[in-house]
Every structure is written in C-alpha cells, then in structure tokens.
Amino acid sequence: MAEMETPRTPELTEQEQIRRQKLQALMAAGQNPYTITCFDVTHRSEEITAQYDQLEGKTVSIAGRMTSRRIMGKASFAHLLDGQGEIQIYVKRDDVGEDAYRDFKDFDLGDVLGVTGTVFRTKMGEISVHAQKVELLTKCLHPLPEKFHGLKDTDMRYRQRYLDMIVNPEVRDTFVKRSQIIRAIREFMDAHGYLEVDTPVLGTLEIGAAARPFVTHHNALDIDMYLRIETELHLKRLIVGGLERVYEVGRIFRNEGMDTRHNPEFTTVEMYQAYTDYFGMMDFIEELYRFVAMQVLSTTDVPYQGEVIRLGEKWARMTMKQAVKAYTGVDYDAWTCDEDARAACKAEGLEPEKAATRGECLSLLFEERVEEHLIQPTFIYDYPIEVSPLA
C-alpha cells in the first residue's frame, strides 16, 4: 500500500521568514507580543479628528494596525488604522526613549500598536498624536498587500475580507452600513407591529422551488435534511397560526453557482402581513426604504454607479406586460399562442427555448430588454405563473 503523502507546508517568503525571526527574538527577550490581552484605549481616530478643538494638547491612548511609516533619523511618522479610520502618530526618540525608539523602527507594517501621547496638528495641518509611549500589542507575520496599489485581486478580496478591509477603507464602511441597515429595518418593522421570529434552518423536505438545496445528515435520526432556501413557507404558517405581522432576518442557503454577486449563503429580510394585498405592501416597502435611508445616510438621494437613486420620490409601478410594452413596444395581449410569443422574441434578437410559453417569453423580454432601463425604484408585478415557482 502506498504511503499517504504529508501535506506540504507552503514555503515562507523572505519577508515572512524575517518577521518570524523578529518574533523569536522578542520571545527570547521575554517580550511575547501575543500575551498582551488588554490596552486601555481612550479615543479612536475619528473621535480625535472630530473633537480636535477639545482634545488639542490632551493625552489620549489609541491602538491600531500600522499601515505606513516614515523614519527620519531621530523622529518618525506612522499611520495607525483603527475601527474608525486612520490617524497619524509622531514618534520622537527623545520622548519615548532610545530603546523604545529602536524597537519602534524594528516594527513591521501590519503590526498592531498601542500609543499614548498628546493630540496636536503638524506643520502640514494633519491632526496627529505625539507619542510618549509606544507598545507592540500584536506581531503581524504576513506582509500586507502593497497599499499604494490597493488589493485588486478579486478572488483574494472576497476570500480574505480582513485584508480587503485593511487596504480598502471603503469596504469597512460598507460593513458598517450593512449593520446599520439591518438595525434600521428591525426598528421600522418593530414600530409597525411586526414580530421578529426565527424559523427552522433544517428541513426534512426538499422544498427548493427553482433553487437547489444543500443536503446534510442528522445522525441521531439517521435521516437526510436540507438547509432552507427561503423563509417564506414557515412565515406563512405563522400567519395561518394567528400572528398577523411577522418578519425574519434570515440566513439562506442555495447550492448553486457562485460569483462576486452570488454567494451560496446570504441574508434575506422577508415579511408577511394579514389583511392587506400587494399594493399595501408596496406602500409599506416604499416607506421602509425611505426610513432606512434617512437613518443610515440622512438623505433619500443615494449616488450609485453614476446615477442618483431617488428613494424619496413616488416609485413607479408596472405590470410585467406594461413594462415590456413600454420599453420594447411588444404587446403580450396581442399574442394568440406560444408561437406568436417566440416569434416576438426572435424579432427582438433573442433566442427563446423551443417550447417556451407566452409567460416565459414575456419574462425573457423583460430580463433582456427592460431591466437595464429601470434605474429608479420600480415595482414590477403580475409575473407570469410559469416563472413564479411558489405561485
């Protein structure tokens, strides 16, 4: 029998080797940077910048990852990245001491530092912290991606979000806003009498509509189970049970293709309300979006990809038939049979399936000839039953 191969350990780069040597030297000197569990942070970057007039000359303690450094003999400048952004520190040998300054010059980009010092503004006008004490809190063993060019590799950005956030600050802002959006949605739903619930993630039936579920195994029951692809059915059962308004911020799993816009697991917000129709829900959704936009952005005009999305204006409402006719001139009601529908698609330069129905052709025309024109918020309703799996 052939012996199993031992997994190969990736070879370390020269930079990674140097950083590990520095770590070993620190530990040999009794300065293990991974044993420091606490540092008293009094202020963060954005607070210092916003409150400079009150903090000028005051002592603060900050902590963050060193993202840049300029060594100039007996004094140096560096930038620390904390949870709010970046701030500059000024480190002078005469202030921190010769040994501490030598250690500081030996630190690497990516190391997490704790700095205590006074707030001031440099001759160039940059708000900074004049260090009186610098501590190494955590040693970074891998070099950061080159900051000047940013992290461009799409695969690395999505697989290693922590690197993406370090070198692309706007990504950090997206994470913050996502959390604020979810919080605002919950606030709005709760204020309108909705009850937040948790429905089962595991099910015994493969209820996937047009989506393909993940399969797992329940050991105690010795049965296969399926990760949910929606929260809809359980929420509707709660309405049947007498809860008149319910919603769920739920994790969904779909065992399908993936790219930068589609992930096998994602979060949805789904809500159901008794004693209303889809026109009532349209009104509700418009109000929800305006509330969330004001809570998170303080405006209902949102710049996006060269356009300004105007959430505060009345949203357009069209049936799918109306939308296709408005943007292509093709009239669904003029089709007398499926063959007419397929011919209309071909006249628009599209290739429908050989057995495509009128409804499927309408959906194809909408997706390929209409969607790109719908820039401002628009409700499209009355979808063909052929493309509505749960109808």
Summary of the structure (lengths in Angstrom):
residues: 391
radius of gyration: 28.8
end to end distance: 56.9
largest distance: 89.2
contacts: 1034
relative contact order: 0.07
helix: 38%
strand: 26%
